[in-house]
Every structure is written in structure tokens, then in C-alpha cells.
């Protein structure tokens, strides 16, 4: 039974955001750090993977759809990736990085003090790019949680980059938000589990981070990318509107939403 678990999701290859969170006392002293996917697809993919790998067995890894797509692209199983930065990110990875990504599970469960058996996944327990939201209707939640063992009373997911905690059919569902590509508000968002649930935000110097990205990353559009994502230019309302059709609702995406940027990782 683990006492404290830090959950980091959707890092998306943003090293300064990850470094800021790893420096948090409650992260450095947690029993384990669980990564719920979309780790490397971003401006500093190799650096992020190397730093996390250096932490050894304290880190528990789960694959996200973006991690899978990087691997598929490099292994010749797909010709394109919708996220503009992802093909570039894939080319930055070494063979040992690809081997690491190929070994990652889609989900796993751990026993956490106060929460019992907790299932960790990227999007939903059954799919790595399915969309559920804080305001998803209960029949939608029943659909995506169907088939889980009855002793799993807590589900932790990522994918939509917006933090929330809610009950759905008696199960507690937690999304820690995104470390590297937040929607709605700036900062690196993560969660601390045990014995309860705490949604945390780590603030860091955005200007310094943008400079670091521009110096360390050779991605051609890094200045624009850093400005848009570090400053969370997409609001939570924008993101929810864009996600709604993927949640099975009869809504159209907001016409003003820059679809080549927002939610490209989570929604493809």
C-alpha cells in the first residue's frame, strides 16, 4: 500500500515545466511518480525521457496516444501525425527511447492509502485517445468505465489537459491536468494522491522557460509553440467546446479555435 503518489500527465516534452514539478517537495518525497502518458511529444523529447529515466524505479510509466504515435511513426507504421510538432519530436528520439516507449503499458493499478485500488490510464481504461470530460453525462461515463473490476473505486486519467475530480457511478475520477501544455490557466498541473486527492499547480518562470526552449529545441516553430502553450492561450471554454464532439455531443468546434494547435495531442 503506497502512502503518497504524485501523478504527472501530458508532459509533452517540456523540460522546464517538468523540472519545476520534480523540484516540489511533495513530488521528491512521494513513494512513486506515475506518468499517465503523452510524455515526449513536444519540443524537448529526448531531454524529458532522459531525465525521467534517470529517476529509476521511482517512476512508473504509462503510454499515451502521443507516445504510441511517435513510436509508430519511427517504426514506419504511419506516415503522418496530426500534431505538427510530433513528426519532428519522433525524429529526435534514440533507439533506446523507442525501446522504452514500446515497453510501456496502456494502464496499471496500484493500491494507494485512503483510495484503495487505483487504476491509472491515459484517456480511458479501454482506449488511449477516447475523450471524457468533467461534465460528461453519466451514461457516457458508464460506457467508458464498463468492465472494470468492482474493487477499482478510483480511476486516474489524463489526455484532455484540464484538471478535475468528480464522481461517476460511485467511482472517483481524477484528471491531474497537463504538465507541459495546459488549457485554461498557466502553470504545470499535477495531482498528489494519498490519503485524499490534491490537485496541484506548480508555477515557474514562463519567460525563462520560453528562452530555454528556444535555445535547446531545434523545432522550426518553437517560438510560436512556446508562446501559445506556455501561456495557455487556449481557454478552458475553448478546449471544452473543441472536445465536445469527441465526447459524443452534438456540438461543433468553436470557429475561432486554432485546431492545428489546441488539443491536437489529446484529440487525434
Secondary structure, DSSP 8 states (H G I E B T S, - for coil): -BS-EEEE---TT-HHHHHHHHTSHHHHTSSEEEEES--S-STTHHHHHHHHHTTGGGEEEE--HHHHHHHHHHTTS-S--SSTTHHHHHHT--HHHHHHHHT-BSEEEEEETTTEEEEEESSBTTBSS----TT--HHHHHHHHTT--TTEEEEEE-SS---EEEEETTEEEEE---SSS-SSS-SEEEEEESSSEEEEEE---HHHHHHHHHHH---TTHHHHHHHHHTT-S-HHHHHHHHGGGGT-S----TTS-TTTTTHHHH-
